[in-house]
Amino acid sequence: MSFTADCLLLFGATGDLAQRMLLPSLCALDADDLVAPDLRIVGTARQPLDDEGYRAFAREALEKFLPEDRQPAIEGFLQRLYYQPLDANETGHFADLAAKVGPTEQGLSIFLSTAPSLFGPTIAGLVASGLAGENVRIGLEKPLGTDLGTSRLINDAVSAAFPEDRIFRIDHYLGKETVQNLLALRFANLLFEPLWNAAHIDHVQITVGETVGLEGRVGFYDGAGALRDMVQNHMLQLLALVAMEPPSNFNATAVRDEKVKVLRSLRVVGRDEAVTGQYRAGAIGGKAVPGYDEELGKDSDTETFVAIKAHVDNWRWQGVPFYLRTGKRLYKRVTEIVVQFRPVPHSIFAGRGARSQPNKLIIGIQPEENVSLSLMAKVPGLDRGGLRLREVPLDIAMDDAFAGPKNRIAYERLLLDLIEGDQTLFVRRDEVEAQWEWIDAIRESWGEHGITPKSYTAGSWGPSAAIALAERDGVTWHE
């Protein structure tokens, strides 16, 4: 059912995500008149605040996290905000929440960010209070379980109250501009799609590097680790977008149909095709930082780094490895996709002493959004010392190429799509389950073979074994 909601209900409205991302995103949308004037935003959490108390809380968060040029919009935006305290384990509290939200006939969108253990009580409370009717859709923020079994329990609980076409599972990477540009690059340019296959691509690298450590996520992260925190969702979604077949249309069903085909084609990872690591004390940007166990305050075998050699077993990608790498306390913060093309079949310049390098496409996602294609060009000169070739990058910086439109953060787009009901950039249940099946098999293999994290120094690119994972195939990580 297509409708634009006139009320947005935010669970976890006093949490870190709300302060850093949700409230600034909604204020930015309001400033640009992208949401209806009558949209009401109701926040709920355990904190005992009233409407004015929450508006004061929101003002402080916006003054801290909203870009300065948007801050004049704060006062007007605050008038949209309302608040109702809630303990999800107290069924009676949901009646008060429903009274604050009001009638849902004109459409209600719910953003649910909660601990996995509270999904069941929360859904039950929404149903009992009438907040799960046919004009209500729900957005689910991760984590959606810790494995396939717990993920199914959560999805079953949600699906008992909401049909799939009203469930919006959030992966904020899919809201990033350059991630969406990956689809435009592939399917709006004849230049790339004919070459986007095993005949012309040697390998693909996907790196998500972080310089931060636990950053206040101690309780969650030590129970999750890098594989479940980053690979299961963000990195597998990036892989699926790189590897998917052309969808028939740019709509939710067609795009997600093709992504799930890729995820179901992932080969089980072999014992020697994955490396795990955990950072030790080192330096980031010239500043000393502690090791993971020191930050945690106890010994732990949780991995803070993972490198995987993955394979997509289908016609297009047979024999092309996908190297995935993610970790905390790495050398620099970067998210990028590197598509390494094969060398030309015959170099006509070899007899002149010139060496040709294969083309490389680099798609930068963060911190800078850009696309760079390396081409071979002749070095200017009379060539009396021999003809020379050199790689020349063709760089497209999104900020320069599109100087007019505002650079929007991912949650602006995702919240607007949730309000308006567009599921294209959200994850379907069968995608989530295919991702978990692959991840669970990796974790099971680690347990069977007694694989534990290797140490690496904070400020490096991870364990030396991760370098060897690629180099034994003649591949060097792009750094």
N, C-alpha and C positions, 0 to 999 in steps of 0.2 A: 504494500500500500504506500502510495506516494503522498507525503504531506510535509509541510514545513512546520516544525514545532513552535509553539508560542511560549514554551517554558523549558528551561534546561535545568536539570537537577544534578548537582555536583556532589557525589560522595567523596569523602576525604578532603573536604573543602578548606581545611586548615593545614594540610600537609605540605611537604616540600614541593611536590609536583604542582600543586595548586598555586603556590606562591611564585615559583620560578617560571612556570609555563602556562598554566591554564588561565589564571586571571590576566596576565599580560596579553595573552593571545586574544581573549575575549574583549579586552579593552581596546586592542588594536583594531579588531573587526568593527567594534562600535564606532571608533573614531572615523573609520572610512565608510560608514553607513552601509556595511555589508550584512548586518542583521536587522530584522524588522524593529521599528521603534517600540512595539509593544512586547518584545521578548523579555520575559522575566527570568532571572537566574537565581535559583534557590540552592544555597549551600547547606551541607549537613556533615556533621562530625560529632565526636564525643564532647568537645569543648562546650561549656555552658555559656554560650553567647546569645544575645538577641540581635535584631536586625542592625541596630546602630553599632553594637559592639563588633559585628562582623564587617561592617563597612569601614570602621576604623582599622581593623586588622588588614583588610584588603588594601586600604590606602597606603599603609606602611609597606606592604609587599610591592605595590605598584611603584611607589617612589623609589624603591630599591632596584627593581628588576625591569621596569618598563623603560625603553629608550627615551632619552630626554625630549626628543622632538614630539613624542606622543603624550607627554605628561599633561599638557593642557586639557586632554580629554578625560582625565581621571574623575573629576567631580561629577560630570554628567553620567559617566558609566556607573558610579557607585549607586546611583538611584535605581539601577536595575536589580541590585543585590538584596537578597533576603536570606534569612538563616533560621534553621531549626535544629536544636541538639538532638542526637540520636545515639542510642546504644543498640547495635544491630541484634544483640541477644535478647533484647526486651521487645517482644512482639507488640506490646501496647504503644510503644513509641512511634510505630509506623502510622498509626491513626493520626497522631499530631502532625507528622510529616505530610500526610495526605491533605490535611486541612490547610497547611501552609502552601502546598503546591496548588491546590484548588482543582477545578474540573479539568479533565484531560481530553475532552471532546475535540479541542482545537489542535491537539498534538503535544506530546511530552517526549523529550529526549533525555535519557539518563546516562551520565558518565559515572561508571562504577569502578572505583579504585579501592580495593580492600584486600585484606589477607585472604589466602585461599580457604582458610577454615571458616570464614564468614560469608562465603558465597551462598551456601545453603540457607542459613538464617535470613540473609538479606533478601534473597529471591522469595522466600516464604513470606516475609514481611511485606514485600511489595505486592504480592498476590492478595494477601489477606486484607490489605488496605485499599485495594482497587487501583494500585499504581502499575498494573501490568496489562491494561486493557488493549484493545486493538489499535488505538491511536498512540501507543507508547512504543518507543524503540530504546534499546539499551546498548551502550558502548562499554566494552570490557577492557580494562587496562591490565597488562601483565603484572605479576606472573599468573598464568592460567595453569596451575599445577606444577608438579616437580618431575613428572614422568607421564607416560601414556595413560596409566591407570587413573592417577589423580586428575589429569586433564579431562578424561572422560566423565569422571564424577562431577566436575564443575560444569562441563558442557551439558550433561544430562539434567542437572539442576536448573540451568538457565533455559534449556530447550523445553522443559516441562511447562514453562510460563510464556516463553517467547518463541515464535517460529523463526527459522533461519533468516528469513528476509527482514527481520527486525532485530537481528543480533549483529553488532559491529565490533569485531575483535581488533584491537588497536595494536599496530606496530608502527611507532612514530617514524621509523626510517622511511616508510612508504610515503610520508608526507613531505619529505625533503625534495626540494626543487630538482636537484640533479639526479636523484633516483628516478623521478618521473621523466626527466630528460633522456634517460637511458632508453625508454620506450620510443621517444621521438627520434633519437639518434638512429635506432635500429630500423624503425618501421616507417619513417617519413623521409628516408634518404636511400636512394637506389645504390649509392656508393658502398654501403656497408653490408646490407642483408645478403647479397650473393656470395660474400666472402665469409659470412658468419657461420662457419662449420669446420669440421675436422680437416677438410682438405686444405684450408688456408690458415687456421689458427693452431699454434703450437701448444699454448697453455693459457690459463687464466689465473690471475692472482687477485684475491680479495683480502685486504688488510683493514682491520679496525684496531688502531692503537690508541691507548689512553696513557696519559702521564699521571693521572690521579691514582690514589690507593683506595682505601675503603670508603672514605668520605661520608661517614655517618651511616653506612649501610651494613654494619657489622653483622647484625642478626640475620639479614636476608642473604648477604653474599656468601658467608661461610657455609650456609646450607645449600647454596646453588653452585658456585664456581663458574668459571669462564664458559664452559661448554653449554651449560643451561642458561646462563645469563645473556650470552651474546650470540653463540652459534645457532642455538635452537630456533631463534626468531629472526633477528636482524640479518645475520650472515646468510642463512638459508633463503631468506626472501630476496636478498641481492643476487645470490646464485641463480634462483629461479627466474628472475627478470633477465639476467644475462643469457640463460640457456633456453628459455621458453620458445615455442614455435609461434609464428605470427597469429594472433587471435583474429577472428573474423570481424570483430568490432571492438571499439574501445568502450566496453561497458563491463559491469561487475562480473557477470556470468562468464563472458568470453575470456576475459583476462585471467580470472581465477581458475577456469578450466585448464588453461595451458600451464599455469604455474604448478598445479597439483600433479600434472603429468610428469613434470621434471622431478618433483620431490619423490614421486613413486618410482622413478628410474634411478635413484641414487644407489650405487653399489655399497654393500656392507664394507665398512672400512677395515682393512687388514691390520694385524698387530703392529706391523712396522710402518704403517701409514699415518700414525698420529703421535704427536709429542705433547707432553704436558709439562708445565713449569710453575714455579712459585718464586716470587721475587724476594730477594734478600736486601739488606741495607745497601744504599748507594747514593747517587746524587742525580737530581733532576733540575736542569737549568742552573747548575752551580750551587744548588741548595741540598744539603744532606737530608735524606729521608730514611725512615726506619724500614726494616723488613716486614713482611706480612705477619709473621708470628708475633713480632713486637707490637705491631698495630693492633692485632687481635687480642694479645695478652695471654696467649696459650699456643701450644703446638697444634698444627692442623695439617691434614693432607689434602686440603682443598686446592684445586688448581686455579692460578691467576693468569695462566697463559695456556693457549692451545694452538697447535699448528696441525692441519689435517691435509692429506692428499686425497681428494674426493674424485669420484668418477660418475658421470651420467651415462648410463648404459642405454643409449638409443642411437638411432641412425646418424643424427646430426653430430653427436659429440663422441662417438666411439674412439677411444685412444687419446682423448684430450684430457689431461689432468687439470683439476681445479684446486689450486693451493689456497687454503684458508688459514688466516693467522689473526689472532686477537690476544690482547693481554693488557694488564694494568702495569703501571710504572715502567712503561717503555720509553724509548728515546724521545719520541715526540707524539703529539696528538694528531692522528690522521685517519681518515676513512677514505679508501680509494679502491678502484677496480682497475686492474691492468690487463689488457688483452694483448698478448704477444703473438704477432702473426709469424708465419713461417718465412724462411728466406726465399728469395727468388730462385727458381729452379736452375738457372744458369746465369752467372754474372759475366757480362760481356766486357767488364772492366778489369777482370782478374789479371789478364795479360799485360795490363798497364800498371800493375802494382797497386791498384785501388781495391780496398776492401769495402764491401757493402754490408750494412747491418739490417736485420729484419725490422719492419715497421712495428710500432708499438702505440697502442691507444691507451691513454691514461684518463680515467674519469674520476676527478676529485669530488668528494661529497662533503667532507669537512676537514679542517676548518674553512678552507676556501672551496667554493664551488666552481669548477672549471673543467674543461675538456682539452686535452693536448694530444696531438697526433704527430709522431716523429716520422719524418721523411728523409730520404737520402738526397743530398744535393752536392753539386760540384763546388769545391773551394775555388774562388776566383784566382786567376793567375794564368801564366803562359805554359805551365805544366812542363817546363824543361827538366825539373827534378822528378817528374812523374805525376800522373794525374791523381788528384786526391779527392775523396768523397768524405762528407761529414753529415752526421745527423743534424737536421734542422727541425725544431719543433714548431708546429702550427698551434698556437695557444688561443683558446677562447675562454676568457674570464667572464663569467656570467654577469658580474657587476658592471663590466665595461660594455658587454654586448647589449645589455638591456638596462640602460642608465635610467630610463623613466620609471618602470614598474618597481614597487617596493619589494625588497627582499624579505619574504615572510618566513617565519619559523614554522616547523612542521605542524605543530598543534593548531595553528590558525586554520590551516586547510582542513585538518581532520575534524576539528570541532564544528566548523561550518558544514562539512559534509554530513556529520552526525545530525545536526539540526535540520538539514534539508533532505537527508535520506539517501545519499549517494554512497553505495557500498564498494565502489571500484577500488579504493585504496585501503580496504580493510580485509582481514584474513578470514577465510571460510573454515568451517570445522574440519573438513577433510584435509585441508592444508596443514592445520595444526597437528592433526593426528599423524599425518605422513612425516612431519618434522620430528615428532616425538619418537616414532618407531625407529628412525635412523639414529637419533641421539641415544635412545635406550640401548640399542645394540652396541654402540661405542662404549658406553659405561659398563655394560655387561662384560665386554671384552677386557676392559681395564681390570675389572674385578677378578676375572678368571686367570689373567696372567700376572696379577699382582703389580700392575703398573702404577707407580706413584710419581708425583711431580718432581722434575729436575730443578735444581736451584739456578736462578739467574740474577744478576746484579741489577738493581733498580737503575734505570737510565740506559740500559742496553736494549737490544732487539729480541731478548728472550734467550732461552738455552741454546747452546751451540748445536744441540741435536736438531733443532728446527732448521738451522742452516743446512745441515747435512741432509735433512729430509728432501730439500729441493735440489741440492748440489749433486746428489748421486744420480739425478736425472739430467745433469748439465744445466740446471736452472739456477739463477741467482735472484734472490728476493729484491724487489724494487724498493730502494731506500733513499 
